[in-house]
Amino acid sequence: MTESYDGLTQLGQSTAAPQSPDQAVLERVPNPRRDAQYLIRFAAPEFTSLCPLTGAPDFAHLVIDYVPRDWIVESKSLKLFLASFRNHGAFHEACSMMVASRIVDITNPIWLRIGAYWYPRGGIPIDVFWQTGEPPAGVWVPDQGVAPYRGRG
């Protein structure tokens, strides 16, 4: 089974955080259970990026759910990919869709959805939701568990 991991460049070694999402290497490994449809969830409650106009920091809680086909995301590379947005200036919608698109591009999942719950900017929270289609029948897809923004109330 170790030959499945030969191409990994970040796992098991010290790896510096990439300076931008374009420089980040998102890696994959073979799905260990291709015979079953199951859901994988990544939650990133401290995702950060920058406003492309002001340079002010933006914060989000990302929840990424996917049903793998042949590949799964290697989690350390995902952590480094998400960290690469800390110096990246883009609107909430662009960041959210860039994360989802990169995962879809490298894994070709059966299904993927992203819930990007952004904290308020200018007093308005922006949430971005996207999925590749209907979830597969018979796969348990729990609620993402992130409450809508209610301020102090």
C-alpha positions in Angstrom: 0.0 0.0 0.0 2.9 2.4 0.5 3.4 2.8 -3.2 0.1 4.7 -3.2 1.8 7.5 -1.3 5.0 7.8 -3.3 4.0 11.0 -5.1 3.2 13.0 -2.0 5.5 16.0 -1.5 4.3 17.5 1.8 3.1 14.7 4.2 5.7 13.6 6.7 8.0 16.5 6.3 8.3 20.1 7.3 6.6 22.2 4.6 6.4 25.9 4.4 3.0 27.5 3.9 2.6 28.6 0.2 2.4 32.4 -0.4 -0.7 32.1 -2.6 -3.3 29.6 -3.7 -1.7 29.4 -7.1 1.5 28.2 -5.5 -0.2 25.8 -3.2 0.0 22.1 -4.1 -3.2 20.2 -3.4 -2.5 16.5 -3.3 -4.6 13.4 -3.4 -4.3 9.8 -2.4 -6.3 6.7 -3.6 -9.7 6.2 -2.0 -9.3 3.3 0.4 -12.9 2.3 0.0 -13.9 2.6 -3.7 -16.5 -0.1 -3.1 -18.5 2.1 -0.8 -20.2 5.5 -1.1 -19.4 7.6 2.0 -19.1 11.2 2.9 -15.9 13.0 3.9 -16.2 16.4 5.7 -13.5 19.0 6.2 -14.3 21.9 8.5 -12.1 24.9 8.5 -13.5 27.3 11.2 -10.6 29.8 10.9 -10.3 30.4 7.2 -8.8 33.8 6.4 -8.2 35.8 3.2 -7.9 39.5 2.4 -10.3 42.0 0.9 -9.0 42.7 -2.6 -9.6 46.4 -2.3 -8.8 47.4 1.2 -6.4 44.6 2.2 -8.4 44.1 5.4 -8.7 40.5 6.7 -11.8 38.4 6.1 -12.8 35.4 8.1 -14.9 32.4 7.3 -16.0 29.0 8.6 -15.7 26.6 5.7 -17.5 23.2 5.6 -16.6 21.0 2.7 -18.5 17.7 2.2 -17.7 15.3 -0.6 -18.3 11.7 -1.7 -15.1 10.4 -3.2 -14.7 8.4 -6.4 -11.1 7.2 -7.0 -9.3 9.9 -4.9 -9.4 11.6 -1.6 -7.8 14.9 -0.6 -4.6 14.5 1.4 -5.4 16.6 4.5 -2.0 18.3 5.2 -2.0 19.6 1.6 -5.5 20.9 2.1 -4.5 22.7 5.3 -1.6 24.3 3.5 -3.8 25.2 0.5 -6.3 26.9 2.8 -3.6 28.7 4.7 -2.3 30.1 1.4 -5.4 32.4 1.2 -4.1 34.4 4.2 -2.2 36.7 1.9 -4.6 36.4 -1.0 -7.0 39.2 -2.0 -10.3 38.1 -3.4 -14.0 38.5 -2.7 -15.7 35.9 -0.6 -17.4 34.3 -3.6 -14.2 33.9 -5.5 -12.3 32.4 -2.5 -15.2 30.0 -1.8 -15.5 28.8 -5.4 -11.7 28.6 -5.8 -11.5 26.1 -2.9 -14.3 24.0 -4.2 -13.1 24.0 -7.8 -9.6 22.9 -6.8 -10.9 20.0 -4.9 -13.2 19.0 -7.7 -10.3 19.3 -10.2 -8.0 17.0 -8.4 -10.4 14.4 -7.0 -13.3 14.2 -9.5 -15.7 13.4 -6.7 -19.0 11.7 -7.1 -20.5 14.8 -5.2 -19.2 17.9 -3.4 -20.7 20.8 -1.6 -19.1 23.8 0.1 -20.7 26.0 2.7 -18.6 29.1 3.3 -20.0 31.1 6.2 -18.2 34.4 6.1 -18.2 36.7 9.1 -19.6 40.3 8.6 -17.8 42.8 6.4 -19.4 46.2 6.6 -22.1 44.8 8.8 -23.2 42.2 6.3 -22.3 38.5 6.6 -22.0 36.8 3.2 -22.5 33.0 3.0 -21.6 31.1 -0.2 -23.0 27.7 -1.0 -22.3 25.5 -4.0 -22.6 21.8 -4.9 -21.9 19.7 -7.9 -25.4 18.3 -8.1 -27.7 16.1 -6.0 -26.1 14.0 -3.3 -26.0 10.3 -4.1 -29.0 8.3 -2.8 -28.2 6.4 0.4 -25.3 8.6 1.5 -25.8 10.2 4.9 -25.3 14.0 4.5 -25.6 15.7 7.8 -26.4 19.4 8.3 -23.3 21.5 8.2 -23.9 22.6 11.7 -23.0 26.2 11.3 -25.7 28.5 12.6 -26.8 31.6 10.6 -25.1 34.8 11.8 -27.2 36.4 14.4 -24.9 39.1 15.8 -25.2 39.4 19.5 -28.9 38.3 19.6 
